[in-house]
Amino acid sequence: MSKASKNDESVRVMVRIRPMSTKEKQDGRQTVTVASFDRAEVTITNPMGAASEPPKAFTFDAAFGSQSTQQQVYDTAATAIVEAVMDGYNGTIFAYGQTGAGKSHTMEGYPDPPDQRGIIPNSFKHIFDKVSFRRLKQVLVRASYLEIYNEEIRDLLSKDPKASLDLKEVDLAGSERQSKTGATGDRLQEANKINLSLSALGNVISALVDGKSKHIPYRDSKLTRLLQDSLGGNTKTVMIANCGPADYNYEETLTTLRYASRAKQIKNKPKINEDPKDAMIREFQEEIDALKAKLASEEEAQKIADKAKQEIGAVRKQAAEELSAAVKDNALAEHNKREMELKLEMEQKQQEEMVKQQRALLVKLESMEAKLLVGGEIMNKAAQQASITSTFVRAAVVHLPSTEVRFLHEFRWLHRSWQAMQAFEPPGWRTDIVVVTNGLVPTLDELNCTSMPREHATDPNRCIVVATYTSLYSPAFPYAYADSVNVLAVTPLGAYDWVLRTDMDTFLTPAFATWKPSLFVVGMGGYNGMGSTNDRLDAIIVQLNLTAKTVDNVGSTWYGPTALVQQCAQLSMDVQMYMYANEFTDEEKSPEYGIKGWPNWHVGVLSMYGGHVAINHCTRDFGVVKDAHNLDFPTTSHESPTRHAHLHTWQDSNRFSKFAFADGAYKNENKSALDLDDISDYAMYMALDSQPRA
C-alpha cells in the first residue's frame, strides 16, 4: 500500500442497533447489545459468559440505539456525504449486517409516513432540493438501480449495462452463517454466492488494513469491483453496520462489530472530480502562480544583484587605486592584481547566470500563459463538438425603435448575416432573431418577420417581431439606450436555451453557427480606459452590496443562458436608474458635457456601467469571461469570419465603416469581387446584399 498523505481520509463507520422485535420479546430474549449515541459506543455482553466477564466495548464515528430515528441517522451519516457529492466528490454509503438487522430499514425505510423514509429516499430529496437552489448552474442527475444476484450485475432501471455513479448507496445482503438460515437448493446456491461476495469484501478490508499487502483483491467478486473506489480509493465513504440486540444473535453481532472496527482503519483519498478542461486550466494556473512567485523572488534577488554590481564597481575602483600604488613592488602587484581579477571574474559570471535564469523564467511564464489561453480554447471547441449533436435553441435579441429609421439599414445587415449563418448550423440547432419594437415597422414585413412566437424546438428559424414594447424614456429618466437592456428583462424568452444581446450594426458569422461557450460571455466595451471610472464603479458595487468585479470594460454584447441574461438585464436596469439618480451631477448629465467628459465618467455609456456592475454580480456562480475574439470583433479586420463568431462596426472610418456606408462611399463596390473569407469584405457583402433592390 502507498504511504498515507495529508489528503487521506478514513472510512467513517457507524453502528445501528435495532429495537427488540415483537417475537423476540414474546420469546423472552435478553438484550445484550446496547448503543450510546452520546459516547458513539456499542457494548455487547456474552450471554453465555461468566458473571465476571465484562462487556466488550467498541467505539465508532457514531452509534445509534433502539430509539434512534431515521432523520437522526440521515443527518449524522448521510448529510455530509450528499453535500460533498454536490461539491464534486464521489460518495458511498453502505449498510452491512446479518439478515433482519435493519439494513433495508436504514437504507430504504417506508414511503409513508415521511419520518420512516431511509437514507436513499432522503438523499434523493436532499439532492433535488439542492439542485432547485442552484438555478444558475446546470446539474445532470442520473440514477442506476443495480442488483447483484448470483454474481451477475443487473441495472433494474436501464437496459444499458454501463453505470456512472457519483453517489453509491448500497444495501448488502445478510452476513449470517448458512447453518443458521436453513437454506437448501437454489436458496443455498444464492447464499453461497452472497457469502462469496461478503468474504471477498472482508478480504479487501483485511488487505487494506494490513498495510503490508501489495495486492488488494478487488477482482474477486462483482461487489468488490463495484466498491473498489469506495474502499481505499477516490471516495468519501460511510459504512453503517446494523446489528440485532438479542442474545441469540451474539456471535453474528460480535463478528459484525469486529468487522466494522477493522473498516475504520481504511484510508481513502477523496478529491473533487473536475472537468478535464477545468483541471488542465487549474494546473496551468497553479504553475503560472508558482512561476510568478519565483520570479518575484528573483526580482528581489535582482535588487540585491544591482546593489552587488555597485559594490563591484567600487571594488574595481579601489583595485585600480591599490594596483597603481603597488607598482613599486611588481611581485606583490601581480599577485594582488590576479587575485582581484579572479574575484571580479567570478562575480561577473554569477551576475550573468542570475540574468540568464530570470530570462528563462520569463520565457516559461509567457509559454504557460499562452498554453492556458490556447488549451482553454481547444477544450472549449472540444466541448462544442460534443454538444452540436443535441438540440440547442437560441435568440439574437435587438431593440429597434419604430421611429429610428436610420437603424433599419443596419438591421438589414444583421438579418442578412443571420440568413447566411444558418447554412452552417448543426441539425438540432435553431437561432431566431427577436426584434422588440414599439410600433409597426414595414421593413420587417418585407424581411418576412412574423409576430408568431416560437412554439417548438424543432420549428424552423424565424425572425420574430414583438411590437408591444413601451419605452422607459421619460423626463425623469431621459436615457434612450436603457431600452436596449430593458427589452431583455421584460420580453418573454422562455422558448430559448441561450440569448445573444446584440446591437443592430453587427454581423453573425459561420463561427457563430456552432458556438456554445461554457461560460457567460461579454464583448469589449470602450468606456473604461481611465482608473477613475474603475474606482467609481468599484465604490458603487460596495454601496449596493454586490459582488466585486471579475471582468471590466463590459461591452454591449452579451451571450449566455436565457434566465441568466434576463436576470442580469433586470439588475442592470435597477443599477442604471440608481446611478442616474445618485451618481451623476447635472453638469455630467448635460449633452455638452459628453464631449469633454469622455472617456471619463460619462452618462452616455450608462447602460455599459449598469452591465459592468450587474453581470459581475449575477454570474458569480455560473462564471463570466470577456471574449473580444468572438464578440464585437471589428469589421475592419482582414482575418477569416470562420474564426470570429460576432462582428461589430466600431466608431471607425476604416473599411468596413458604418459611417462610410451611410454616406454612400461603398455604392460602387463590386459584390462579386469580394472575398467572403475576409472579415472586411464579408461585412461589405452582407451590407450591400441586404439593401432593397432599386
C-alpha positions as CSV (number, residue, x, y, z in Angstrom):
1,M,0.0,0.0,0.0
2,S,1.1,3.6,-0.6
3,K,2.1,5.9,2.2
4,A,-0.6,8.0,3.9
5,S,-0.8,11.6,2.8
6,K,-2.4,14.7,4.1
7,N,-5.3,14.2,1.7
8,D,-6.1,10.7,3.1
9,E,-9.4,10.3,4.9
10,S,-10.6,7.3,7.0
11,V,-13.8,5.5,6.1
12,R,-16.4,6.7,8.6
13,V,-18.0,3.7,10.4
14,M,-21.3,3.8,12.3
15,V,-23.3,1.1,14.0
16,R,-27.1,1.0,14.4
17,I,-28.8,-1.4,16.9
18,R,-32.4,-2.0,16.0
19,P,-35.1,-2.4,18.7
20,M,-36.1,-5.8,20.0
21,S,-38.7,-7.4,17.7
22,T,-42.2,-8.4,19.0
23,K,-41.3,-12.1,18.5
24,E,-38.0,-11.7,20.4
25,K,-39.9,-10.1,23.3
26,Q,-42.5,-12.9,23.2
27,D,-39.7,-15.5,23.3
28,G,-38.2,-13.8,26.3
29,R,-34.9,-12.9,24.7
30,Q,-32.4,-10.8,26.5
31,T,-30.9,-7.5,25.3
32,V,-27.1,-8.0,25.1
33,T,-26.1,-5.2,22.7
34,V,-26.6,-1.6,23.5
35,A,-25.5,1.6,21.7
36,S,-24.8,5.1,23.3
37,F,-25.2,7.9,20.8
38,D,-23.6,10.4,23.1
39,R,-20.4,8.3,23.6
40,A,-20.5,6.8,20.0
41,E,-20.0,3.5,21.7
42,V,-21.5,0.0,21.4
43,T,-21.3,-2.6,24.2
44,I,-22.0,-6.3,23.9
45,T,-22.3,-8.8,26.7
46,N,-21.7,-12.5,26.3
47,P,-25.0,-14.2,27.4
48,M,-23.1,-17.5,28.0
49,G,-20.1,-15.9,29.7
50,A,-19.3,-15.9,33.4
51,A,-20.8,-13.2,35.6
52,S,-17.3,-11.7,36.0
53,E,-16.8,-11.4,32.2
54,P,-17.0,-7.6,31.4
55,P,-18.9,-6.4,28.3
56,K,-16.9,-5.8,25.2
57,A,-16.9,-2.1,24.1
58,F,-16.4,-0.7,20.6
59,T,-16.1,2.9,19.7
60,F,-17.2,4.2,16.2
61,D,-17.8,7.5,14.4
62,A,-21.4,7.3,15.6
63,A,-23.6,4.7,17.3
64,F,-27.4,4.6,17.1
65,G,-29.5,2.8,19.7
66,S,-33.0,1.4,19.5
67,Q,-34.6,4.9,20.0
68,S,-32.8,6.5,17.1
69,T,-34.9,8.0,14.3
70,Q,-34.5,7.8,10.5
71,Q,-33.8,11.5,10.4
72,Q,-31.1,11.3,13.1
73,V,-29.4,8.6,11.2
74,Y,-29.6,10.5,7.9
75,D,-28.4,13.8,9.4
76,T,-25.4,12.0,11.1
77,A,-24.4,9.5,8.4
78,A,-25.5,10.9,5.0
79,T,-25.9,14.7,5.0
80,A,-22.2,15.4,4.8
81,I,-21.7,12.8,2.0
82,V,-24.5,14.2,-0.1
83,E,-23.2,17.8,0.4
84,A,-19.7,16.6,-0.7
85,V,-21.2,14.9,-3.8
86,M,-22.9,18.1,-4.8
87,D,-19.5,19.8,-4.5
88,G,-17.9,17.3,-6.9
89,Y,-16.7,14.4,-4.7
90,N,-17.6,10.7,-5.1
91,G,-19.6,9.3,-2.1
92,T,-20.6,5.9,-0.9
93,I,-23.0,4.8,1.9
94,F,-23.3,1.1,2.5
95,A,-25.1,-1.0,5.1
96,Y,-23.7,-4.3,6.4
97,G,-25.1,-6.9,8.8
98,Q,-27.0,-10.1,9.2
99,T,-30.5,-10.6,7.8
100,G,-33.1,-8.9,9.9
101,A,-30.6,-6.5,11.5
102,G,-32.3,-3.4,9.9
103,K,-30.1,-2.7,6.8
104,S,-33.1,-2.2,4.4
105,H,-34.9,-0.1,7.0
106,T,-31.8,2.1,7.4
107,M,-31.2,2.4,3.6
108,E,-34.8,2.4,2.2
109,G,-37.3,2.6,5.1
110,Y,-41.0,3.1,4.2
111,P,-42.6,5.7,1.9
112,D,-45.2,6.7,4.5
113,P,-45.2,8.3,6.9
114,P,-42.3,10.5,5.7
115,D,-40.4,10.1,9.0
116,Q,-40.0,6.4,8.2
117,R,-38.0,7.1,5.0
118,G,-34.5,5.8,4.9
119,I,-31.2,7.2,3.5
120,I,-31.9,6.5,-0.2
121,P,-35.2,8.5,-0.5
122,N,-34.0,11.2,1.9
123,S,-30.8,11.6,-0.2
124,F,-32.9,12.0,-3.4
125,K,-34.9,14.7,-1.7
126,H,-31.7,16.4,-0.4
127,I,-30.2,16.3,-3.9
128,F,-33.2,17.8,-5.7
129,D,-33.7,20.4,-3.1
130,K,-30.1,21.5,-3.6
131,V,-30.5,21.4,-7.4
132,S,-33.6,23.7,-7.2
133,F,-31.5,26.3,-5.4
134,R,-28.7,26.2,-8.0
135,R,-30.6,28.0,-10.6
136,L,-27.5,29.4,-12.3
137,K,-25.8,26.1,-12.7
138,Q,-26.8,23.1,-14.9
139,V,-26.9,19.9,-12.9
140,L,-27.3,16.5,-14.5
141,V,-28.7,13.8,-12.2
142,R,-28.5,10.2,-13.3
143,A,-29.7,7.2,-11.4
144,S,-29.0,3.4,-11.7
145,Y,-30.5,0.7,-9.5
146,L,-28.1,-2.2,-9.5
147,E,-28.7,-5.7,-8.2
148,I,-26.0,-8.3,-7.8
149,Y,-27.7,-11.7,-7.9
150,N,-25.6,-14.9,-8.2
151,E,-22.6,-12.8,-9.2
152,E,-24.4,-11.2,-12.1
153,I,-25.0,-7.4,-12.2
154,R,-28.3,-6.1,-13.4
155,D,-29.4,-2.5,-13.7
156,L,-33.1,-2.6,-12.8
157,L,-33.8,0.9,-14.3
158,S,-32.0,0.6,-17.6
159,K,-31.1,-1.8,-20.4
160,D,-27.7,-0.2,-20.7
161,P,-25.3,-2.2,-18.5
162,K,-22.9,0.7,-18.0
163,A,-23.3,2.8,-14.9
164,S,-21.6,6.0,-13.8
165,L,-22.2,6.6,-10.1
166,D,-21.1,9.5,-8.1
167,L,-23.2,8.6,-5.0
168,K,-23.4,4.9,-4.3
169,E,-26.0,3.7,-1.7
170,V,-25.6,0.0,-1.0
171,D,-27.9,-2.4,0.9
172,L,-25.7,-5.5,1.3
173,A,-27.2,-9.0,1.7
174,G,-27.2,-10.7,5.1
175,S,-24.0,-11.9,6.6
176,E,-25.2,-14.7,8.8
177,R,-24.0,-18.3,8.8
178,Q,-25.6,-20.8,6.3
179,S,-26.3,-23.3,9.0
180,K,-28.5,-20.8,10.8
181,T,-30.5,-19.9,7.7
182,G,-31.5,-23.5,6.9
183,A,-31.4,-22.7,3.2
184,T,-31.4,-25.5,0.6
185,G,-31.4,-25.9,-3.2
186,D,-31.5,-22.6,-5.1
187,R,-31.6,-20.6,-1.9
188,L,-28.4,-22.4,-0.7
189,Q,-26.7,-21.6,-4.0
190,E,-27.8,-18.0,-3.6
191,A,-26.4,-18.0,0.0
192,N,-23.1,-19.4,-1.3
193,K,-22.8,-16.5,-3.8
194,I,-23.7,-14.0,-1.1
195,N,-21.0,-15.4,1.2
196,L,-18.5,-15.3,-1.7
197,S,-19.2,-11.6,-2.1
198,L,-19.1,-10.8,1.6
199,S,-16.0,-12.9,2.0
200,A,-14.3,-11.1,-0.8
201,L,-15.3,-7.8,0.8
202,G,-13.8,-9.0,4.1
203,N,-10.5,-9.9,2.2
204,V,-10.4,-6.5,0.7
205,I,-10.8,-4.8,4.0
206,S,-8.2,-7.0,5.6
207,A,-5.7,-6.3,2.8
208,L,-6.3,-2.5,3.1
209,V,-5.9,-2.5,6.9
210,D,-2.9,-4.8,6.9
211,G,-0.7,-2.2,5.3
212,K,1.8,-4.8,4.0
213,S,-0.4,-6.2,1.2
214,K,0.8,-5.3,-2.2
215,H,-2.3,-6.7,-3.9
216,I,-5.8,-5.7,-3.0
217,P,-8.2,-8.5,-4.2
218,Y,-10.9,-6.2,-5.7
219,R,-11.5,-8.5,-8.7
220,D,-12.6,-11.5,-6.5
221,S,-16.2,-10.6,-6.8
222,K,-18.6,-8.2,-8.6
223,L,-19.4,-6.5,-5.3
224,T,-15.8,-5.6,-4.5
225,R,-15.3,-4.4,-8.1
226,L,-18.2,-2.0,-7.7
227,L,-16.9,-0.8,-4.4
228,Q,-13.3,-0.5,-5.5
229,D,-13.2,3.3,-5.4
230,S,-15.2,3.3,-2.2
231,L,-12.7,1.3,-0.2
232,G,-9.2,2.8,-0.5
233,G,-10.0,4.9,-3.5
234,N,-11.3,8.3,-4.6
235,T,-14.5,8.4,-2.5
236,K,-15.9,9.7,0.8
237,T,-17.4,6.5,2.4
238,V,-19.7,5.8,5.3
239,M,-20.3,2.2,6.5
240,I,-23.3,1.5,8.7
241,A,-23.1,-1.8,10.5
242,N,-26.6,-3.0,11.5
243,C,-27.0,-5.3,14.5
244,G,-29.7,-7.0,16.4
245,P,-29.9,-6.6,20.2
246,A,-30.9,-10.1,21.2
247,D,-28.8,-12.7,22.9
248,Y,-29.3,-15.4,20.3
249,N,-27.5,-13.1,17.7
250,Y,-24.5,-12.6,19.9
251,E,-22.0,-14.4,17.7
252,E,-23.1,-12.6,14.5
253,T,-23.3,-9.3,16.2
254,L,-19.8,-9.6,17.6
255,T,-18.5,-10.6,14.2
256,T,-20.2,-7.5,12.6
257,L,-18.7,-5.2,15.3
258,R,-15.2,-6.6,14.8
259,Y,-15.6,-6.3,11.0
260,A,-16.8,-2.7,11.4
261,S,-14.0,-1.8,13.8
262,R,-11.4,-3.0,11.2
263,A,-13.0,-1.0,8.5
264,K,-12.4,2.2,10.5
265,Q,-8.7,1.8,9.6
266,I,-9.2,2.0,5.8
267,K,-7.8,5.2,4.3
268,N,-9.4,6.8,1.2
269,K,-8.1,9.6,-1.0
270,P,-11.2,11.6,-2.0
271,K,-10.7,14.5,-4.3
272,I,-13.1,16.8,-6.3
273,N,-13.8,15.4,-9.7
274,E,-13.1,18.1,-12.3
275,D,-14.0,18.7,-15.9
276,P,-10.8,17.9,-17.9
277,K,-10.7,21.5,-19.2
278,D,-11.1,22.9,-15.7
279,A,-8.4,20.5,-14.4
280,M,-6.0,21.4,-17.2
281,I,-6.6,25.2,-16.7
282,R,-6.2,24.9,-12.9
283,E,-2.9,23.0,-13.3
284,F,-1.6,25.7,-15.7
285,Q,-2.8,28.4,-13.4
286,E,-1.1,26.9,-10.4
287,E,2.2,26.6,-12.4
288,I,1.9,30.2,-13.5
289,D,1.3,31.4,-10.0
290,A,4.4,29.4,-8.8
291,L,6.4,30.9,-11.6
292,K,5.3,34.4,-10.7
293,A,6.2,33.8,-7.1
294,K,9.6,32.6,-8.1
295,L,10.0,35.5,-10.5
296,A,9.1,37.9,-7.7
297,S,11.8,36.3,-5.5
298,E,14.2,36.6,-8.5
299,E,13.3,40.3,-8.8
300,E,14.2,40.7,-5.2
301,A,17.5,38.9,-5.9
302,Q,18.0,41.2,-8.8
303,K,17.8,44.2,-6.5
304,I,20.5,42.6,-4.4
305,A,22.5,41.9,-7.5
306,D,22.2,45.5,-8.6
307,K,23.5,46.5,-5.2
308,A,26.3,44.0,-5.6
309,K,27.0,45.4,-9.0
310,Q,27.5,48.9,-7.5
311,E,29.8,47.3,-4.9
312,I,31.7,45.6,-7.7
313,G,32.2,49.0,-9.3
314,A,33.6,50.3,-6.0
315,V,35.8,47.3,-5.7
316,R,37.1,47.8,-9.2
317,K,37.9,51.4,-8.5
318,Q,39.6,50.5,-5.2
319,A,41.6,47.7,-7.0
320,A,42.8,50.2,-9.6
321,E,44.0,52.6,-6.9
322,E,45.7,49.8,-5.0
323,L,47.4,48.4,-8.1
324,S,48.6,51.8,-9.0
325,A,50.1,52.3,-5.6
326,A,51.7,48.8,-5.7
327,V,53.7,49.3,-9.0
328,K,56.9,49.7,-6.9
329,D,56.6,46.1,-5.8
330,N,55.9,44.2,-9.0
331,A,55.7,40.8,-7.5
332,L,53.1,41.9,-4.9
333,A,51.3,43.9,-7.5
334,E,51.0,41.0,-9.9
335,H,49.8,38.7,-7.2
336,N,47.2,41.1,-5.9
337,K,46.1,42.0,-9.4
338,R,45.5,38.4,-10.4
339,E,43.6,37.7,-7.2
340,M,41.4,40.7,-7.8
341,E,40.7,39.8,-11.4
342,L,39.7,36.3,-10.4
343,K,37.3,37.6,-7.8
344,L,35.7,40.1,-10.2
345,E,35.5,37.4,-12.9
346,M,33.6,35.1,-10.6
347,E,31.2,37.8,-9.5
348,Q,30.6,38.7,-13.2
349,K,29.7,35.1,-14.0
350,Q,27.3,34.9,-11.1
351,Q,25.6,38.1,-12.3
352,E,25.3,36.7,-15.8
353,E,23.9,33.4,-14.6
354,M,21.3,35.2,-12.5
355,V,20.1,37.3,-15.5
356,K,20.0,34.1,-17.6
357,Q,17.8,32.3,-15.1
358,Q,15.5,35.3,-14.8
359,R,15.1,35.4,-18.6
360,A,14.4,31.7,-18.7
361,L,11.7,32.1,-16.0
362,L,10.0,34.9,-18.1
363,V,10.0,32.8,-21.2
364,K,8.5,29.8,-19.3
365,L,5.9,32.1,-17.7
366,E,4.9,33.5,-21.1
367,S,4.7,30.0,-22.5
368,M,2.5,28.8,-19.7
369,E,0.1,31.7,-20.1
370,A,-0.1,31.0,-23.8
371,K,-0.9,27.4,-23.1
372,L,-3.6,28.5,-20.6
373,L,-5.3,30.5,-23.4
374,V,-4.8,28.0,-26.2
375,G,-5.6,25.0,-24.0
376,G,-8.8,26.6,-22.8
377,E,-9.8,27.4,-26.4
378,I,-9.1,23.9,-27.6
379,M,-11.1,22.3,-24.7
380,N,-14.0,24.7,-25.4
381,K,-14.0,23.7,-29.0
382,A,-14.0,20.0,-28.0
383,A,-16.9,20.7,-25.7
384,Q,-18.7,22.4,-28.5
385,Q,-18.1,19.4,-30.9
386,A,-19.6,17.1,-28.2
387,S,-22.7,19.3,-27.9
388,I,-23.5,20.1,-31.5
389,T,-25.5,16.9,-32.0
390,S,-28.0,17.9,-29.4
391,T,-30.9,20.3,-29.5
392,F,-30.0,23.9,-28.8
393,V,-32.4,26.9,-29.3
394,R,-31.2,30.5,-29.1
395,A,-32.3,34.0,-30.0
396,A,-30.4,37.1,-31.0
397,V,-32.5,39.9,-29.4
398,V,-32.4,43.5,-30.6
399,H,-34.3,46.7,-29.8
400,L,-35.5,48.6,-32.8
401,P,-37.3,51.9,-32.1
402,S,-40.1,52.3,-34.7
403,T,-39.2,56.0,-35.2
404,E,-35.5,55.4,-35.7
405,V,-35.5,54.8,-39.5
406,R,-31.7,55.3,-39.6
407,F,-31.2,52.0,-37.8
408,L,-33.2,50.0,-40.4
409,H,-30.3,49.5,-42.9
410,E,-28.1,48.3,-40.1
411,F,-30.7,45.8,-39.0
412,R,-30.8,44.5,-42.6
413,W,-27.0,43.7,-42.3
414,L,-27.7,41.6,-39.2
415,H,-30.7,39.9,-40.8
416,R,-28.7,39.0,-43.9
417,S,-25.7,37.6,-42.0
418,W,-28.2,35.6,-39.9
419,Q,-29.6,34.0,-43.0
420,A,-26.1,33.1,-44.2
421,M,-25.0,31.7,-40.8
422,Q,-27.9,29.2,-40.8
423,A,-26.3,27.1,-43.6
424,F,-23.6,26.1,-41.1
425,E,-25.8,25.3,-38.1
426,P,-26.0,21.7,-36.8
427,P,-29.3,19.8,-37.5
428,G,-30.7,20.2,-34.0
429,W,-29.7,23.9,-33.5
430,R,-32.1,26.8,-34.1
431,T,-31.4,30.6,-34.0
432,D,-34.2,33.2,-34.1
433,I,-33.9,36.9,-34.4
434,V,-36.3,38.6,-31.9
435,V,-36.9,42.2,-32.8
436,V,-38.5,44.2,-29.9
437,T,-40.1,47.5,-31.0
438,N,-42.9,49.8,-30.1
439,G,-44.9,50.0,-33.3
440,L,-45.3,48.8,-36.9
441,V,-42.1,48.7,-38.9
442,P,-43.0,48.0,-42.6
443,T,-39.4,46.9,-43.4
444,L,-39.8,43.9,-41.0
445,D,-42.7,42.6,-43.2
446,E,-40.5,42.9,-46.2
447,L,-38.0,40.6,-44.5
448,N,-40.7,38.0,-43.7
449,C,-40.6,38.6,-40.0
450,T,-43.6,37.3,-38.1
451,S,-45.4,38.1,-34.8
452,M,-45.9,34.4,-34.1
453,P,-43.6,33.3,-31.3
454,R,-41.6,30.0,-31.4
455,E,-43.7,27.1,-30.1
456,H,-41.4,24.1,-30.5
457,A,-37.6,23.5,-30.5
458,T,-37.9,21.8,-34.0
459,D,-39.6,24.9,-35.6
460,P,-37.5,26.4,-38.4
461,N,-35.5,29.6,-37.7
462,R,-37.6,32.7,-37.9
463,C,-37.5,36.5,-37.4
464,I,-40.0,37.3,-34.7
465,V,-41.4,40.8,-34.0
466,V,-42.6,41.8,-30.6
467,A,-44.3,45.2,-31.3
468,T,-45.8,45.9,-27.9
469,Y,-42.8,47.4,-26.1
470,T,-43.2,50.6,-24.1
471,S,-40.1,52.8,-23.8
472,L,-38.7,53.7,-20.4
473,Y,-37.6,57.2,-21.8
474,S,-39.1,60.0,-19.7
475,P,-38.2,63.4,-18.2
476,A,-37.1,61.7,-15.0
477,F,-35.0,59.1,-16.9
478,P,-34.1,60.6,-20.3
479,Y,-31.7,57.8,-21.3
480,A,-32.8,56.2,-24.6
481,Y,-30.1,53.4,-24.6
482,A,-31.6,51.8,-21.5
483,D,-34.3,50.3,-23.6
484,S,-31.8,48.0,-25.4
485,V,-31.2,46.4,-22.0
486,N,-34.8,46.5,-20.6
487,V,-36.2,44.6,-23.6
488,L,-34.3,41.6,-22.4
489,A,-35.8,41.9,-18.9
490,V,-39.5,42.2,-20.0
491,T,-39.7,40.1,-23.2
492,P,-40.9,36.5,-22.9
493,L,-38.0,34.4,-24.0
494,G,-38.8,31.1,-22.3
495,A,-38.6,29.2,-25.6
496,Y,-34.8,29.7,-25.8
497,D,-31.9,28.0,-24.1
498,W,-29.5,30.9,-24.7
499,V,-29.8,34.5,-25.7
500,L,-27.5,36.9,-27.6
501,R,-28.0,40.5,-26.7
502,T,-26.7,42.5,-29.6
503,D,-26.7,45.9,-31.3
504,M,-28.0,46.2,-34.9
505,D,-24.7,47.3,-36.5
506,T,-23.4,43.8,-36.2
507,F,-22.9,40.6,-38.2
508,L,-23.2,36.9,-37.3
509,T,-20.7,34.6,-39.0
510,P,-20.3,30.9,-39.8
511,A,-18.3,30.6,-36.5
512,F,-21.5,31.6,-34.6
513,A,-23.3,28.7,-36.1
514,T,-21.7,26.1,-33.7
515,W,-20.6,28.4,-30.8
516,K,-21.8,27.4,-27.4
517,P,-19.3,28.5,-24.7
518,S,-19.1,27.0,-21.2
519,L,-19.4,30.5,-19.5
520,F,-21.4,33.6,-19.8
521,V,-19.6,35.8,-22.4
522,V,-19.4,39.5,-22.9
523,G,-17.8,41.6,-25.5
524,M,-15.4,44.5,-25.2
525,G,-16.5,48.0,-24.1
526,G,-14.7,51.2,-24.7
527,Y,-15.6,53.2,-21.6
528,N,-13.0,52.1,-19.1
529,G,-9.7,53.5,-20.1
530,M,-9.3,55.6,-17.1
531,G,-8.7,54.5,-13.5
532,S,-11.2,57.0,-12.1
533,T,-14.0,55.2,-13.8
534,N,-13.0,51.9,-12.4
535,D,-12.7,53.4,-8.9
536,R,-16.3,54.9,-9.1
537,L,-17.7,51.6,-10.3
538,D,-15.9,49.7,-7.5
539,A,-17.4,52.1,-5.0
540,I,-20.9,51.6,-6.4
541,I,-20.6,47.8,-6.2
542,V,-19.7,48.2,-2.5
543,Q,-22.6,50.7,-1.9
544,L,-25.1,48.3,-3.4
545,N,-23.6,45.3,-1.5
546,L,-22.9,43.4,-4.8
547,T,-20.2,41.0,-5.9
548,A,-16.8,42.5,-6.7
549,K,-15.9,42.5,-10.4
550,T,-14.4,39.6,-12.3
551,V,-14.4,41.4,-15.7
552,D,-14.3,45.1,-16.5
553,N,-14.9,47.2,-19.6
554,V,-18.0,45.1,-20.3
555,G,-19.4,45.7,-23.8
556,S,-22.9,46.0,-25.1
557,T,-23.0,42.4,-26.4
558,W,-23.9,39.5,-24.0
559,Y,-24.3,35.8,-24.7
560,G,-25.4,33.3,-22.1
561,P,-28.3,31.1,-20.7
562,T,-31.6,32.9,-21.1
563,A,-32.6,33.0,-17.4
564,L,-29.2,34.4,-16.5
565,V,-29.2,37.0,-19.3
566,Q,-32.7,38.2,-18.2
567,Q,-31.6,38.3,-14.5
568,C,-28.6,40.4,-15.5
569,A,-30.7,42.7,-17.6
570,Q,-33.2,43.3,-14.7
571,L,-30.3,44.0,-12.2
572,S,-28.6,46.3,-14.8
573,M,-31.8,48.4,-15.1
574,D,-32.0,48.8,-11.3
575,V,-28.4,49.8,-11.2
576,Q,-28.8,52.3,-14.2
577,M,-31.7,54.0,-12.5
578,Y,-29.9,54.2,-9.2
579,M,-26.8,55.6,-10.9
580,Y,-28.6,58.2,-12.9
581,A,-30.3,59.5,-9.8
582,N,-27.3,59.4,-7.5
583,E,-24.0,59.2,-9.3
584,F,-24.2,62.0,-12.0
585,T,-24.2,65.7,-11.4
586,D,-26.5,67.9,-13.5
587,E,-23.4,69.0,-15.5
588,E,-22.4,65.4,-16.1
589,K,-25.9,64.7,-17.4
590,S,-25.9,67.5,-19.9
591,P,-25.3,66.9,-23.6
592,E,-22.5,69.4,-23.7
593,Y,-20.5,67.5,-21.0
594,G,-20.4,64.4,-23.1
595,I,-17.7,65.7,-25.4
596,K,-15.3,66.9,-22.7
597,G,-16.1,64.1,-20.3
598,W,-15.3,61.2,-22.5
599,P,-13.6,58.7,-21.8
600,N,-14.0,59.6,-18.1
601,W,-17.3,59.4,-16.2
602,H,-19.9,59.7,-18.9
603,V,-23.7,59.3,-18.8
604,G,-23.7,58.3,-22.5
605,V,-22.5,54.8,-21.6
606,L,-24.7,54.3,-18.5
607,S,-26.0,51.0,-20.0
608,M,-22.4,49.7,-20.0
609,Y,-21.8,50.8,-16.5
610,G,-25.0,49.0,-15.4
611,G,-23.9,45.9,-17.3
612,H,-20.5,46.1,-15.6
613,V,-22.0,46.1,-12.1
614,A,-24.9,43.7,-12.8
615,I,-23.1,41.0,-14.8
616,N,-20.2,40.6,-12.3
617,H,-22.8,40.0,-9.6
618,C,-25.4,37.8,-11.3
619,T,-22.8,35.5,-12.9
620,R,-20.9,34.9,-9.7
621,D,-22.0,31.2,-9.6
622,F,-22.1,30.4,-13.4
623,G,-18.9,32.2,-14.4
624,V,-18.2,35.0,-16.9
625,V,-15.4,35.8,-19.4
626,K,-14.8,38.7,-21.7
627,D,-14.1,37.3,-25.2
628,A,-13.2,40.0,-27.7
629,H,-12.1,37.3,-30.0
630,N,-15.7,36.1,-30.6
631,L,-17.9,39.0,-29.6
632,D,-17.6,42.6,-31.1
633,F,-14.7,41.7,-33.3
634,P,-14.0,44.7,-35.6
635,T,-15.3,44.7,-39.2
636,T,-12.0,46.4,-40.2
637,S,-10.1,43.2,-39.8
638,H,-8.9,41.0,-42.7
639,E,-9.0,37.7,-40.7
640,S,-11.4,35.0,-41.6
641,P,-15.0,35.2,-40.4
642,T,-14.9,31.5,-39.7
643,R,-12.7,32.3,-36.6
644,H,-14.8,35.0,-35.0
645,A,-18.5,34.5,-34.1
646,H,-19.8,38.0,-34.0
647,L,-18.6,41.2,-35.8
648,H,-19.3,44.8,-34.8
649,T,-18.8,48.1,-36.7
650,W,-16.8,50.2,-34.3
651,Q,-16.6,54.0,-34.3
652,D,-14.1,53.9,-37.1
653,S,-13.7,55.3,-40.6
654,N,-11.7,52.4,-41.9
655,R,-13.3,49.8,-44.2
656,F,-15.8,48.4,-43.4
657,S,-17.3,51.5,-41.7
658,K,-20.9,52.1,-40.9
659,F,-20.3,55.9,-41.3
660,A,-18.9,55.4,-44.8
661,F,-21.7,53.1,-45.7
662,A,-24.3,55.7,-44.6
663,D,-22.5,58.4,-46.6
664,G,-22.7,56.2,-49.7
665,A,-19.0,55.6,-50.0
666,Y,-19.4,52.0,-50.9
667,K,-22.2,52.3,-53.6
668,N,-19.8,51.4,-56.4
669,E,-18.3,48.3,-54.7
670,N,-18.4,45.1,-56.9
671,K,-20.0,42.4,-54.7
672,S,-18.8,39.6,-57.0
673,A,-15.2,40.7,-56.4
674,L,-15.4,40.5,-52.6
675,D,-13.6,37.7,-50.7
676,L,-16.0,36.2,-48.2
677,D,-13.1,34.7,-46.2
678,D,-12.0,38.3,-45.3
679,I,-14.0,40.0,-42.5
680,S,-13.9,43.4,-44.1
681,D,-15.2,42.0,-47.4
682,Y,-17.7,39.7,-45.6
683,A,-19.3,42.6,-43.8
684,M,-19.3,44.7,-47.0
685,Y,-21.0,41.8,-48.9
686,M,-23.7,41.3,-46.2
687,A,-24.4,45.0,-46.0
688,L,-24.6,45.5,-49.8
689,D,-26.7,42.4,-50.4
690,S,-29.2,43.3,-47.7
691,Q,-30.3,46.6,-49.2
692,P,-33.6,46.8,-51.1
693,R,-33.3,46.3,-54.8
694,A,-33.8,49.5,-56.9
